[in-house]
Amino acid sequence: MVIELFQMAWSKIFSCRHKKCTPLITCRKGQHRSQVAAITGTYFVCLGCGKEFAYDWENMRVIDPEPSRVKILAEKAAQMYAGK
């Protein structure tokens, strides 16, 4: 738990800023898709670190594939701070 919090904080401070990315890539029907591409069928890749990001055309925004992970870590950190 503490290690996960430290890793998350470290990655936020010293992580890739994802400045150089591919254009949006849309998968065709029947084409093999990665986990991220399977979310909406459209994604892009950071050329610096290789991370894939799902993209939602309807809302025109990047989708976080693990939003619950950050929420869980924040709740655990609050519990630790409260002394539970």
C-alpha positions in Angstrom: 0.0 0.0 0.0 2.7 2.5 1.0 4.8 1.3 -1.9 1.9 1.9 -4.4 1.4 5.4 -3.0 5.1 6.2 -3.4 5.2 4.8 -6.9 2.2 6.8 -7.9 3.7 10.0 -6.4 7.1 9.3 -8.0 5.5 8.7 -11.4 3.5 12.0 -11.2 6.7 13.9 -10.5 9.2 12.2 -12.8 7.1 10.5 -15.4 7.0 11.0 -19.2 5.1 14.1 -20.1 3.7 12.4 -23.3 4.6 15.3 -25.6 5.4 13.2 -28.7 2.5 11.0 -29.6 1.2 9.2 -32.6 -1.9 10.5 -34.4 -5.2 8.8 -33.4 -5.4 5.2 -34.5 -8.8 3.6 -35.0 -9.0 -0.2 -35.2 -11.0 -1.9 -37.9 -13.6 -4.6 -37.2 -12.0 -8.0 -36.7 -8.6 -6.4 -36.1 -6.6 -7.5 -33.0 -6.9 -4.8 -30.3 -4.9 -4.2 -27.1 -6.7 -3.7 -23.8 -6.6 0.1 -24.2 -7.7 0.0 -27.8 -10.6 -2.3 -26.9 -12.1 0.4 -24.7 -13.3 2.7 -27.6 -11.5 1.3 -30.6 -9.5 4.5 -30.9 -6.2 5.2 -29.2 -2.8 6.9 -29.5 0.6 5.9 -28.3 3.3 8.1 -26.6 6.5 7.8 -28.6 8.6 8.6 -25.5 7.4 5.8 -23.2 5.2 3.6 -25.3 2.1 4.0 -23.1 -1.3 3.7 -24.9 -4.2 6.0 -24.3 -7.8 5.3 -25.2 -9.6 8.2 -26.9 -13.4 8.8 -26.9 -14.5 10.6 -30.1 -18.0 11.4 -28.8 -16.7 13.4 -25.8 -13.4 14.3 -27.5 -11.2 13.3 -24.5 -8.7 10.8 -23.3 -10.1 8.0 -21.2 -8.2 6.8 -18.1 -8.2 2.9 -18.3 -7.7 2.6 -14.5 -9.7 5.4 -12.8 -10.7 3.2 -9.9 -7.1 2.5 -9.0 -6.4 6.1 -8.2 -9.6 6.4 -6.2 -8.8 3.3 -4.2 -5.2 4.5 -3.4 -6.6 7.9 -2.4 -9.1 6.3 0.0 -6.3 4.1 1.5 -4.1 7.1 2.0 -6.9 9.0 3.8 -7.4 5.9 6.1 -3.7 5.8 6.8 -3.7 9.5 7.6 -6.7 9.1 9.9 -4.9 6.3 11.7 -7.2 3.4 10.8 
